[in-house]
């Protein structure tokens, strides 16, 4: 999970400008494209630093209908420009797999089942890592994601258009409606409908068995110069084959004595906590039937992750997503009606 979050952090759309007030009307969607209801989608592979290499999953045909600002830079997928009129994606397919494994077994896939012309798109996400080459404990993930803009002052402006998302400044938010600071909200709730499609019997990684579907929410904190002080990633599982053997709420946490540490015990500026959703009262995904989830993120964020770092001048939400994750295992789900509600 840390690996894919690093990809997301590296490739977040950048902004050098604020975008108005961070407040929102009660129970108002924070997304330009909830659902997503329009085809304004870009795919990011886990290889090549997150390049867009799977054109079949990249579709900006509905981007102009959403009302998001256009951008002044070209975006590319597999070497071909995908936004001739400056269209910007408002939704992402994100994976740790590489393009050659798309549609293969072992491998990954995402099917567009319905919707996308004013009604919510329905996806089937497949993460088939059982028997994948390499270490059976390698992590494989596939997500349906809202990866938003962040506000970075003094970014170098280096550009590599071949990676799809350029590191030039991108001044207008096209995923979240504004540069939202979560500290200005009482609650932020991720909503979606999902059902389990299939899972294999077990995970072949004995030292760290993983077979899970979860929803993530991420926040970054900045100082007055725009330097990133810390990134917080909160995950809530909605399906999990392997609960904590000691009955703990957390399935993973790198928080130790109110500090966030890496695998060697050294303090790091990335905090990550994954919580067993059943401990918070959320139902487990089942096959054959959609269930609706309303996951409130700010309460668990405050409970399980340390307070914002000293010197924080601004905080921005950067990710809301639903994804399958596994080690040497297969897992598949369907989803629709994603939204992020601030109050």
C-alpha positions as a Markdown table, in Angstrom:
| # | Residue | x | y | z |
|---|---|---|---|---|
| 1 | Unk | 0.0 | 0.0 | 0.0 |
| 2 | Unk | 2.8 | 2.4 | 0.9 |
| 3 | Unk | 4.2 | 1.9 | -2.7 |
| 4 | Unk | 1.0 | 2.8 | -4.4 |
| 5 | Unk | 0.5 | 5.8 | -2.1 |
| 6 | Unk | 4.0 | 7.0 | -3.1 |
| 7 | Unk | 3.0 | 6.8 | -6.8 |
| 8 | Unk | -0.2 | 8.8 | -6.0 |
| 9 | Unk | 1.8 | 11.4 | -4.1 |
| 10 | Unk | 4.4 | 11.7 | -6.9 |
| 11 | Unk | 1.7 | 12.1 | -9.6 |
| 12 | Unk | -0.8 | 14.3 | -7.9 |
| 13 | Unk | -2.0 | 17.2 | -10.1 |
| 14 | Unk | -0.2 | 20.3 | -8.9 |
| 15 | Unk | -1.5 | 23.8 | -8.3 |
| 16 | Unk | 0.4 | 27.0 | -7.7 |
| 17 | Unk | -2.8 | 28.9 | -6.9 |
| 18 | Unk | -5.5 | 28.7 | -4.2 |
| 19 | Unk | -9.0 | 28.3 | -5.4 |
| 20 | Unk | -11.3 | 30.4 | -3.3 |
| 21 | Unk | -12.8 | 29.5 | 0.1 |
| 22 | Unk | -12.3 | 26.1 | 1.6 |
| 23 | Unk | -15.8 | 26.0 | 3.1 |
| 24 | Unk | -18.7 | 24.1 | 1.6 |
| 25 | Unk | -22.5 | 24.1 | 2.0 |
| 26 | Unk | -23.9 | 21.4 | 4.3 |
| 27 | Unk | -24.1 | 18.0 | 2.7 |
| 28 | Unk | -22.7 | 19.3 | -0.6 |
| 29 | Unk | -20.7 | 17.1 | -2.9 |
| 30 | Unk | -17.0 | 18.1 | -3.0 |
| 31 | Unk | -16.5 | 16.4 | -6.4 |
| 32 | Unk | -16.9 | 17.8 | -9.9 |
| 33 | Unk | -17.8 | 14.4 | -11.2 |
| 34 | Unk | -19.6 | 12.3 | -8.5 |
| 35 | Unk | -20.5 | 8.8 | -9.6 |
| 36 | Unk | -18.5 | 9.3 | -11.8 |
| 37 | Unk | -21.5 | 10.3 | -13.9 |
| 38 | Unk | -19.4 | 11.4 | -17.0 |
| 39 | Unk | -16.6 | 9.8 | -18.9 |
| 40 | Unk | -13.7 | 12.0 | -17.7 |
| 41 | Unk | -11.3 | 9.2 | -16.8 |
| 42 | Unk | -7.5 | 8.7 | -16.9 |
| 43 | Unk | -5.7 | 5.5 | -16.2 |
| 44 | Unk | -2.4 | 5.4 | -14.3 |
| 45 | Unk | -0.2 | 2.2 | -14.4 |
| 46 | Unk | 2.2 | 1.3 | -11.6 |
| 47 | Unk | 5.2 | 1.2 | -13.9 |
| 48 | Unk | 7.0 | 4.1 | -15.6 |
| 49 | Unk | 6.3 | 6.3 | -12.6 |
| 50 | Unk | 2.6 | 6.0 | -13.0 |
| 51 | Unk | 2.3 | 6.6 | -16.7 |
| 52 | Unk | -1.0 | 6.3 | -18.6 |
| 53 | Unk | -0.3 | 3.2 | -20.6 |
| 54 | Unk | -3.8 | 1.6 | -21.0 |
| 55 | Unk | -5.8 | 3.7 | -23.6 |
| 56 | Unk | -8.8 | 1.4 | -23.4 |
| 57 | Unk | -9.5 | 2.7 | -19.9 |
| 58 | Unk | -8.8 | 6.4 | -20.6 |
| 59 | Unk | -11.8 | 8.4 | -21.8 |
| 60 | Unk | -12.2 | 12.1 | -21.7 |
| 61 | Unk | -15.2 | 12.3 | -24.0 |
| 62 | Unk | -17.4 | 13.6 | -21.2 |
| 63 | Unk | -15.0 | 16.0 | -19.6 |
| 64 | Unk | -16.3 | 19.1 | -21.4 |
| 65 | Unk | -19.8 | 18.5 | -20.0 |
| 66 | Unk | -18.8 | 18.7 | -16.3 |
| 67 | Unk | -17.9 | 22.4 | -16.2 |
| 68 | Unk | -14.4 | 21.9 | -14.9 |
| 69 | Unk | -11.7 | 24.3 | -16.2 |
| 70 | Unk | -9.6 | 23.3 | -19.1 |
| 71 | Unk | -5.8 | 23.1 | -18.7 |
| 72 | Unk | -3.1 | 24.4 | -20.8 |
| 73 | Unk | -0.9 | 21.3 | -21.0 |
| 74 | Unk | -1.1 | 18.2 | -23.2 |
| 75 | Unk | -1.8 | 14.8 | -21.5 |
| 76 | Unk | -0.7 | 11.6 | -23.1 |
| 77 | Unk | -1.6 | 7.9 | -22.9 |
| 78 | Unk | 0.7 | 5.4 | -24.5 |
| 79 | Unk | 2.3 | 8.2 | -26.5 |
| 80 | Unk | -0.9 | 9.7 | -27.9 |
| 81 | Unk | -2.4 | 13.0 | -26.8 |
| 82 | Unk | -5.8 | 12.5 | -25.1 |
| 83 | Unk | -6.9 | 16.1 | -24.5 |
| 84 | Unk | -6.7 | 18.1 | -27.8 |
| 85 | Unk | -8.9 | 20.8 | -26.3 |
| 86 | Unk | -7.2 | 21.0 | -22.9 |
| 87 | Unk | -9.7 | 18.5 | -21.2 |
| 88 | Unk | -8.7 | 17.4 | -17.7 |
| 89 | Unk | -9.6 | 14.1 | -16.1 |
| 90 | Unk | -11.8 | 14.2 | -13.0 |
| 91 | Unk | -11.5 | 10.5 | -12.1 |
| 92 | Unk | -8.8 | 7.9 | -12.3 |
| 93 | Unk | -8.1 | 4.2 | -12.6 |
| 94 | Unk | -5.0 | 3.5 | -10.6 |
| 95 | Unk | -3.0 | 0.3 | -10.3 |
| 96 | Unk | 0.3 | -1.2 | -9.2 |
| 97 | Unk | 0.2 | -3.5 | -12.2 |
| 98 | Unk | 1.9 | -2.6 | -15.4 |
| 99 | Unk | 0.2 | -2.3 | -18.8 |
| 100 | Unk | 1.2 | -5.8 | -20.2 |
| 101 | Unk | -0.7 | -7.5 | -17.4 |
| 102 | Unk | -4.0 | -5.7 | -18.3 |
| 103 | Unk | -6.6 | -8.3 | -19.4 |
| 104 | Unk | -4.4 | -11.2 | -18.7 |
| 105 | Unk | -4.2 | -13.9 | -15.9 |
| 106 | Unk | -2.5 | -13.4 | -13.6 |
| 107 | Unk | -3.2 | -9.7 | -14.1 |
| 108 | Unk | -5.7 | -7.0 | -13.7 |
| 109 | Unk | -8.7 | -5.5 | -15.4 |
| 110 | Unk | -11.4 | -2.9 | -15.0 |
| 111 | Unk | -14.7 | -3.2 | -17.0 |
| 112 | Unk | -17.0 | -0.3 | -17.7 |
| 113 | Unk | -20.4 | -2.0 | -17.3 |
| 114 | Unk | -22.8 | 0.9 | -17.6 |
| 115 | Unk | -23.5 | 4.6 | -17.2 |
| 116 | Unk | -21.3 | 7.6 | -17.9 |
| 117 | Unk | -23.7 | 9.9 | -19.8 |
| 118 | Unk | -25.3 | 11.6 | -16.8 |
| 119 | Unk | -25.8 | 8.5 | -14.7 |
| 120 | Unk | -23.2 | 6.8 | -12.4 |
| 121 | Unk | -20.8 | 4.6 | -14.1 |
| 122 | Unk | -20.6 | 1.0 | -12.9 |
| 123 | Unk | -17.2 | -0.6 | -12.7 |
| 124 | Unk | -16.0 | -4.2 | -12.2 |
| 125 | Unk | -12.5 | -4.2 | -10.8 |
| 126 | Unk | -10.4 | -7.4 | -11.0 |
| 127 | Unk | -7.1 | -7.9 | -9.1 |
| 128 | Unk | -5.9 | -11.4 | -10.0 |
| 129 | Unk | -2.5 | -11.8 | -8.3 |
| 130 | Unk | -2.6 | -15.5 | -7.6 |
| 131 | Unk | 0.4 | -17.1 | -9.2 |
| 132 | Unk | 1.8 | -13.7 | -10.4 |
| 133 | Unk | 5.5 | -13.8 | -11.2 |
| 134 | Unk | 7.9 | -12.6 | -8.5 |
| 135 | Unk | 7.7 | -12.8 | -4.7 |
| 136 | Unk | 4.2 | -14.1 | -3.6 |
| 137 | Unk | 4.3 | -11.3 | -1.0 |
| 138 | Unk | 4.5 | -8.5 | -3.6 |
| 139 | Unk | 1.4 | -6.3 | -3.3 |
| 140 | Unk | -1.0 | -5.9 | -6.2 |
| 141 | Unk | -3.7 | -3.3 | -6.2 |
| 142 | Unk | -6.4 | -1.8 | -8.5 |
| 143 | Unk | -8.5 | 1.2 | -7.6 |
| 144 | Unk | -11.2 | 3.6 | -8.7 |
| 145 | Unk | -10.0 | 6.9 | -7.5 |
| 146 | Unk | -10.5 | 10.6 | -7.1 |
| 147 | Unk | -6.9 | 11.9 | -7.0 |
| 148 | Unk | -7.0 | 15.7 | -6.4 |
| 149 | Unk | -4.9 | 18.7 | -6.8 |
| 150 | Unk | -2.4 | 19.9 | -4.2 |
| 151 | Unk | -1.1 | 23.4 | -3.7 |
| 152 | Unk | 2.7 | 23.5 | -3.9 |
| 153 | Unk | 4.5 | 26.8 | -4.0 |
| 154 | Unk | 7.9 | 26.9 | -5.6 |
| 155 | Unk | 7.6 | 23.6 | -7.5 |
| 156 | Unk | 10.4 | 23.3 | -10.0 |
| 157 | Unk | 8.1 | 23.0 | -13.0 |
| 158 | Unk | 10.0 | 20.1 | -14.6 |
| 159 | Unk | 7.9 | 18.5 | -17.3 |
| 160 | Unk | 7.7 | 15.0 | -18.7 |
| 161 | Unk | 4.6 | 14.9 | -20.8 |
| 162 | Unk | 5.2 | 11.2 | -21.6 |
| 163 | Unk | 4.2 | 10.2 | -18.0 |
| 164 | Unk | 0.6 | 11.5 | -18.7 |
| 165 | Unk | 0.4 | 13.8 | -15.7 |
| 166 | Unk | 3.0 | 16.5 | -16.1 |
| 167 | Unk | 4.7 | 18.1 | -13.2 |
| 168 | Unk | 4.1 | 21.6 | -14.5 |
| 169 | Unk | 1.8 | 23.7 | -12.4 |
| 170 | Unk | -1.9 | 23.1 | -13.0 |
| 171 | Unk | -3.7 | 26.1 | -11.6 |
| 172 | Unk | -7.4 | 24.9 | -11.5 |
| 173 | Unk | -8.9 | 22.1 | -9.5 |
| 174 | Unk | -10.6 | 19.6 | -11.8 |
| 175 | Unk | -11.3 | 16.7 | -9.4 |
| 176 | Unk | -12.4 | 18.4 | -6.1 |
| 177 | Unk | -14.4 | 21.5 | -6.7 |
| 178 | Unk | -12.1 | 23.6 | -4.5 |
| 179 | Unk | -8.8 | 23.2 | -2.7 |
| 180 | Unk | -10.6 | 21.9 | 0.4 |
| 181 | Unk | -8.9 | 22.1 | 3.8 |
| 182 | Unk | -10.5 | 19.3 | 5.9 |
| 183 | Unk | -9.9 | 21.2 | 9.1 |
| 184 | Unk | -12.8 | 23.5 | 8.0 |
| 185 | Unk | -15.3 | 20.7 | 8.1 |
| 186 | Unk | -17.1 | 18.8 | 10.9 |
| 187 | Unk | -17.5 | 15.7 | 8.8 |
| 188 | Unk | -16.3 | 14.4 | 5.4 |
| 189 | Unk | -18.1 | 11.3 | 4.3 |
| 190 | Unk | -17.2 | 9.0 | 1.4 |
| 191 | Unk | -20.2 | 7.3 | -0.1 |
| 192 | Unk | -20.4 | 4.5 | -2.7 |
| 193 | Unk | -22.4 | 1.3 | -3.5 |
| 194 | Unk | -20.4 | -1.9 | -3.9 |
| 195 | Unk | -20.7 | -5.6 | -4.1 |
| 196 | Unk | -18.2 | -8.5 | -3.9 |
| 197 | Unk | -17.9 | -10.5 | -7.1 |
| 198 | Unk | -15.4 | -13.2 | -6.3 |
| 199 | Unk | -12.4 | -14.0 | -4.2 |
| 200 | Unk | -9.9 | -16.9 | -4.1 |
| 201 | Unk | -9.7 | -19.2 | -1.1 |
| 202 | Unk | -6.6 | -17.6 | 0.5 |
| 203 | Unk | -3.5 | -15.5 | 0.1 |
| 204 | Unk | -0.3 | -17.3 | -0.8 |
| 205 | Unk | 1.9 | -14.9 | 1.2 |
| 206 | Unk | 2.1 | -16.6 | 4.6 |
| 207 | Unk | 4.1 | -13.9 | 6.4 |
| 208 | Unk | 1.7 | -11.1 | 5.4 |
| 209 | Unk | -1.5 | -12.6 | 4.0 |
| 210 | Unk | -3.6 | -9.9 | 2.3 |
| 211 | Unk | -7.0 | -10.0 | 0.6 |
| 212 | Unk | -9.0 | -6.8 | 1.1 |
| 213 | Unk | -11.2 | -4.2 | -0.3 |
| 214 | Unk | -11.0 | -0.8 | 1.3 |
| 215 | Unk | -11.8 | 2.9 | 0.9 |
| 216 | Unk | -9.0 | 5.4 | 1.4 |
| 217 | Unk | -8.9 | 9.1 | 2.3 |
| 218 | Unk | -5.7 | 11.1 | 2.3 |
| 219 | Unk | -4.6 | 14.5 | 3.4 |
| 220 | Unk | -1.4 | 16.6 | 3.0 |
| 221 | Unk | -0.1 | 19.3 | 5.4 |
| 222 | Unk | 2.0 | 22.3 | 4.2 |
| 223 | Unk | 4.0 | 25.0 | 5.8 |
| 224 | Unk | 3.9 | 28.7 | 4.8 |
| 225 | Unk | 6.4 | 28.0 | 2.0 |
| 226 | Unk | 4.3 | 25.2 | 0.4 |
| 227 | Unk | 6.6 | 22.5 | 1.7 |
| 228 | Unk | 4.9 | 19.2 | 2.4 |
| 229 | Unk | 5.2 | 18.5 | 6.1 |
| 230 | Unk | 3.2 | 15.2 | 6.2 |
| 231 | Unk | 0.9 | 13.0 | 4.3 |
| 232 | Unk | -1.8 | 11.1 | 6.2 |
| 233 | Unk | -3.5 | 8.0 | 4.6 |
| 234 | Unk | -6.6 | 6.5 | 6.3 |
| 235 | Unk | -8.0 | 3.2 | 5.0 |
| 236 | Unk | -11.3 | 1.6 | 6.0 |
| 237 | Unk | -11.8 | -2.0 | 5.0 |
| 238 | Unk | -15.2 | -3.1 | 3.6 |
| 239 | Unk | -14.0 | -6.7 | 2.9 |
| 240 | Unk | -11.1 | -8.4 | 4.7 |
| 241 | Unk | -10.1 | -12.0 | 4.7 |
| 242 | Unk | -7.6 | -11.6 | 7.5 |
| 243 | Unk | -8.7 | -9.7 | 10.6 |
| 244 | Unk | -6.1 | -8.7 | 13.2 |
| 245 | Unk | -5.3 | -11.9 | 15.2 |
| 246 | Unk | -5.5 | -9.9 | 18.4 |
| 247 | Unk | -8.8 | -8.3 | 17.7 |
| 248 | Unk | -7.4 | -4.8 | 17.2 |
| 249 | Unk | -9.3 | -2.1 | 15.3 |
| 250 | Unk | -6.3 | -1.5 | 13.1 |
| 251 | Unk | -5.2 | -3.9 | 10.4 |
| 252 | Unk | -2.1 | -1.8 | 9.8 |
| 253 | Unk | -0.6 | 1.3 | 11.5 |
| 254 | Unk | 2.8 | 2.9 | 11.4 |
| 255 | Unk | 1.9 | 5.2 | 14.3 |
| 256 | Unk | 4.2 | 4.5 | 17.3 |
| 257 | Unk | 4.1 | 6.7 | 20.4 |
| 258 | Unk | 2.3 | 9.5 | 18.5 |
| 259 | Unk | 4.9 | 9.4 | 15.7 |
| 260 | Unk | 4.8 | 7.8 | 12.3 |
| 261 | Unk | 7.7 | 5.5 | 11.6 |
| 262 | Unk | 9.1 | 3.6 | 8.6 |
| 263 | Unk | 9.9 | -0.1 | 8.5 |
| 264 | Unk | 13.2 | 0.6 | 10.3 |
| 265 | Unk | 11.6 | 2.5 | 13.1 |
| 266 | Unk | 12.8 | 5.9 | 11.8 |
| 267 | Unk | 10.3 | 8.8 | 11.9 |
| 268 | Unk | 8.7 | 9.5 | 8.5 |
| 269 | Unk | 6.4 | 12.1 | 7.1 |
| 270 | Unk | 3.9 | 9.6 | 5.8 |
| 271 | Unk | 1.3 | 8.3 | 8.3 |
| 272 | Unk | -0.8 | 5.3 | 7.3 |
| 273 | Unk | -3.5 | 3.5 | 9.3 |
| 274 | Unk | -5.9 | 0.8 | 7.9 |
| 275 | Unk | -9.0 | 0.1 | 10.1 |
| 276 | Unk | -11.2 | -2.9 | 10.1 |
| 277 | Unk | -14.5 | -1.5 | 8.9 |
| 278 | Unk | -16.5 | -3.9 | 11.0 |
| 279 | Unk | -15.1 | -2.3 | 14.2 |
| 280 | Unk | -16.7 | 1.0 | 13.1 |
| 281 | Unk | -20.0 | -0.7 | 12.3 |
| 282 | Unk | -19.7 | -0.9 | 8.5 |
| 283 | Unk | -21.1 | -4.0 | 6.8 |
| 284 | Unk | -18.9 | -6.5 | 5.0 |
| 285 | Unk | -19.3 | -6.7 | 1.2 |
| 286 | Unk | -21.3 | -9.6 | 0.0 |
| 287 | Unk | -21.9 | -11.2 | -3.4 |
| 288 | Unk | -25.0 | -10.9 | -5.4 |
| 289 | Unk | -26.2 | -7.6 | -3.8 |
| 290 | Unk | -25.1 | -4.0 | -3.8 |
| 291 | Unk | -24.7 | -2.4 | -0.4 |
| 292 | Unk | -24.4 | 1.4 | 0.2 |
| 293 | Unk | -21.6 | 2.8 | 2.4 |
| 294 | Unk | -21.4 | 6.2 | 4.1 |
| 295 | Unk | -17.9 | 6.2 | 5.6 |
| 296 | Unk | -17.1 | 9.2 | 7.7 |
| 297 | Unk | -13.3 | 9.9 | 7.6 |
| 298 | Unk | -12.5 | 12.8 | 10.0 |
| 299 | Unk | -13.4 | 11.1 | 13.2 |
| 300 | Unk | -11.1 | 8.1 | 12.6 |
| 301 | Unk | -8.4 | 10.4 | 11.2 |
| 302 | Unk | -8.3 | 12.3 | 14.5 |
| 303 | Unk | -8.5 | 9.2 | 16.6 |
| 304 | Unk | -5.9 | 7.0 | 15.0 |
| 305 | Unk | -3.4 | 9.5 | 13.4 |
| 306 | Unk | -1.5 | 12.2 | 15.3 |
| 307 | Unk | -2.6 | 15.8 | 15.1 |
| 308 | Unk | -1.4 | 17.9 | 12.2 |
| 309 | Unk | 2.3 | 18.7 | 12.5 |
| 310 | Unk | 3.7 | 21.8 | 14.0 |
| 311 | Unk | 4.0 | 24.6 | 11.5 |
| 312 | Unk | 1.0 | 23.6 | 9.4 |
| 313 | Unk | -0.3 | 26.5 | 7.5 |
| 314 | Unk | -2.6 | 24.6 | 5.1 |
| 315 | Unk | -4.1 | 21.2 | 4.7 |
| 316 | Unk | -5.6 | 19.7 | 1.6 |
| 317 | Unk | -7.5 | 16.5 | 0.9 |
| 318 | Unk | -5.8 | 14.7 | -2.0 |
| 319 | Unk | -7.4 | 11.3 | -2.4 |
| 320 | Unk | -10.7 | 9.5 | -2.1 |
| 321 | Unk | -10.8 | 6.0 | -3.5 |
| 322 | Unk | -12.1 | 2.4 | -3.4 |
| 323 | Unk | -9.7 | -0.4 | -4.3 |
| 324 | Unk | -8.8 | -4.1 | -4.2 |
| 325 | Unk | -5.5 | -5.1 | -2.6 |
| 326 | Unk | -3.9 | -8.5 | -2.3 |
| 327 | Unk | -0.8 | -10.7 | -2.1 |
| 328 | Unk | -0.8 | -13.9 | -4.3 |
| 329 | Unk | -4.6 | -13.9 | -4.2 |
| 330 | Unk | -7.6 | -13.0 | -6.5 |
| 331 | Unk | -10.3 | -10.4 | -5.6 |
| 332 | Unk | -12.9 | -8.6 | -7.6 |
| 333 | Unk | -15.7 | -6.1 | -6.8 |
| 334 | Unk | -18.3 | -3.9 | -8.6 |
| 335 | Unk | -18.9 | -0.3 | -7.6 |
| 336 | Unk | -20.9 | 2.8 | -8.5 |
| 337 | Unk | -22.3 | 6.0 | -7.0 |
| 338 | Unk | -19.1 | 7.3 | -5.5 |
| 339 | Unk | -19.2 | 10.7 | -3.8 |
| 340 | Unk | -17.5 | 12.8 | -1.2 |
| 341 | Unk | -19.7 | 14.9 | 1.1 |
| 342 | Unk | -18.4 | 17.7 | 3.2 |
| 343 | Unk | -20.4 | 19.3 | 6.0 |
